[in-house]
Amino acid sequence: MPETAAQATDSRTRLLDAALKVIRAKGYSATRVEDICGAAAGTRTSAA
């Protein structure tokens, strides 16, 4: 089912917030997509 604009915005915000948190904790070069998705309570495939 396609996302609504509000759902897409929420997903994007959740991923960006998680990315910032993980990158601050681990550093940019040590951060993996899986780390960010895990922090955002998602899966790698849902971020693709």
Backbone as JSON Lines, residues from 0, in Angstrom:
{"i":0,"aa":"M","n":[0.85,-1.18,0.0],"ca":[0.0,0.0,0.0],"c":[0.9,1.25,0.0]}
{"i":1,"aa":"P","n":[0.66,2.2,-0.86],"ca":[1.47,3.41,-0.93],"c":[1.34,4.24,0.35]}
{"i":2,"aa":"E","n":[2.42,4.91,0.69],"ca":[2.41,5.78,1.85],"c":[1.72,7.1,1.52]}
{"i":3,"aa":"T","n":[1.09,7.67,2.53],"ca":[0.57,9.02,2.36],"c":[1.73,9.99,2.53]}
{"i":4,"aa":"A","n":[1.51,11.23,2.19],"ca":[2.57,12.24,2.34],"c":[2.97,12.38,3.8]}
{"i":5,"aa":"A","n":[2.01,12.32,4.7],"ca":[2.31,12.44,6.12],"c":[3.15,11.25,6.62]}
{"i":6,"aa":"Q","n":[2.81,10.05,6.15],"ca":[3.58,8.86,6.54],"c":[5.0,8.94,5.99]}
{"i":7,"aa":"A","n":[5.13,9.4,4.77],"ca":[6.46,9.52,4.17],"c":[7.3,10.52,4.93]}
{"i":8,"aa":"T","n":[6.71,11.63,5.31],"ca":[7.43,12.64,6.08],"c":[7.84,12.09,7.44]}
{"i":9,"aa":"D","n":[6.95,11.35,8.09],"ca":[7.26,10.75,9.38],"c":[8.4,9.74,9.26]}
{"i":10,"aa":"S","n":[8.35,8.91,8.24],"ca":[9.42,7.92,8.02],"c":[10.76,8.6,7.78]}
{"i":11,"aa":"R","n":[10.75,9.61,6.95],"ca":[11.98,10.35,6.63],"c":[12.56,11.0,7.88]}
{"i":12,"aa":"T","n":[11.7,11.63,8.67],"ca":[12.15,12.28,9.9],"c":[12.71,11.26,10.88]}
{"i":13,"aa":"R","n":[12.02,10.12,11.02],"ca":[12.49,9.07,11.94],"c":[13.85,8.54,11.52]}
{"i":14,"aa":"L","n":[14.05,8.32,10.21],"ca":[15.34,7.82,9.72],"c":[16.45,8.86,9.9]}
{"i":15,"aa":"L","n":[16.16,10.11,9.61],"ca":[17.18,11.15,9.77],"c":[17.56,11.35,11.23]}
{"i":16,"aa":"D","n":[16.58,11.33,12.12],"ca":[16.87,11.45,13.55],"c":[17.73,10.28,14.03]}
{"i":17,"aa":"A","n":[17.38,9.08,13.58],"ca":[18.15,7.89,13.96],"c":[19.56,7.96,13.4]}
{"i":18,"aa":"A","n":[19.69,8.41,12.16],"ca":[21.02,8.53,11.55],"c":[21.9,9.49,12.34]}
{"i":19,"aa":"L","n":[21.34,10.61,12.71],"ca":[22.11,11.59,13.48],"c":[22.57,11.01,14.81]}
{"i":20,"aa":"K","n":[21.67,10.31,15.48],"ca":[22.0,9.71,16.78],"c":[23.12,8.67,16.64]}
{"i":21,"aa":"V","n":[22.99,7.78,15.65],"ca":[23.96,6.71,15.47],"c":[25.31,7.27,15.01]}
{"i":22,"aa":"I","n":[25.3,8.2,14.08],"ca":[26.56,8.77,13.59],"c":[27.29,9.5,14.7]}
{"i":23,"aa":"R","n":[26.55,10.21,15.54],"ca":[27.19,10.89,16.69],"c":[27.82,9.88,17.65]}
{"i":24,"aa":"A","n":[27.17,8.74,17.83],"ca":[27.66,7.74,18.77],"c":[28.82,6.92,18.2]}
{"i":25,"aa":"K","n":[28.74,6.53,16.92],"ca":[29.72,5.6,16.34],"c":[30.71,6.26,15.4]}
{"i":26,"aa":"G","n":[30.36,7.44,14.89],"ca":[31.18,8.06,13.86],"c":[30.66,7.68,12.48]}
{"i":27,"aa":"Y","n":[30.87,8.57,11.53],"ca":[30.33,8.37,10.18],"c":[30.84,7.09,9.53]}
{"i":28,"aa":"S","n":[32.14,6.87,9.57],"ca":[32.72,5.73,8.85],"c":[32.36,4.38,9.47]}
{"i":29,"aa":"A","n":[31.96,4.36,10.74],"ca":[31.61,3.11,11.41],"c":[30.12,2.82,11.37]}
{"i":30,"aa":"T","n":[29.33,3.74,10.85],"ca":[27.88,3.58,10.83],"c":[27.43,2.82,9.59]}
{"i":31,"aa":"R","n":[26.56,1.82,9.8],"ca":[26.01,1.04,8.7],"c":[24.52,1.35,8.56]}
{"i":32,"aa":"V","n":[23.97,1.08,7.41],"ca":[22.55,1.28,7.17],"c":[21.74,0.49,8.2]}
{"i":33,"aa":"E","n":[22.18,-0.72,8.51],"ca":[21.49,-1.56,9.48],"c":[21.44,-0.9,10.85]}
{"i":34,"aa":"D","n":[22.5,-0.18,11.22],"ca":[22.53,0.52,12.51],"c":[21.45,1.6,12.55]}
{"i":35,"aa":"I","n":[21.34,2.34,11.48],"ca":[20.36,3.42,11.41],"c":[18.94,2.86,11.42]}
{"i":36,"aa":"C","n":[18.71,1.85,10.62],"ca":[17.37,1.24,10.57],"c":[17.0,0.63,11.9]}
{"i":37,"aa":"G","n":[17.96,0.0,12.55],"ca":[17.69,-0.57,13.87],"c":[17.32,0.5,14.88]}
{"i":38,"aa":"A","n":[18.02,1.62,14.83],"ca":[17.72,2.73,15.74],"c":[16.37,3.36,15.42]}
{"i":39,"aa":"A","n":[15.96,3.28,14.16],"ca":[14.66,3.84,13.75],"c":[13.55,2.79,13.88]}
{"i":40,"aa":"A","n":[13.89,1.62,14.4],"ca":[12.93,0.52,14.59],"c":[12.33,0.06,13.26]}
{"i":41,"aa":"G","n":[13.18,-0.01,12.24],"ca":[12.74,-0.48,10.95],"c":[13.64,-1.59,10.46]}
{"i":42,"aa":"T","n":[13.52,-1.92,9.23],"ca":[14.4,-2.9,8.62],"c":[15.11,-2.26,7.45]}
{"i":43,"aa":"R","n":[16.16,-2.87,7.0],"ca":[16.9,-2.31,5.88],"c":[16.03,-2.23,4.64]}
{"i":44,"aa":"T","n":[15.2,-3.21,4.42],"ca":[14.37,-3.2,3.21],"c":[13.31,-2.1,3.25]}
{"i":45,"aa":"S","n":[12.88,-1.7,4.45],"ca":[11.89,-0.64,4.49],"c":[12.51,0.73,4.2]}
{"i":46,"aa":"A","n":[13.83,0.83,4.26],"ca":[14.49,2.09,3.98],"c":[14.86,2.21,2.5]}
{"i":47,"aa":"A","n":[14.77,1.12,1.77],"ca":[15.17,1.14,0.36],"c":[14.1,1.71,-0.54]}
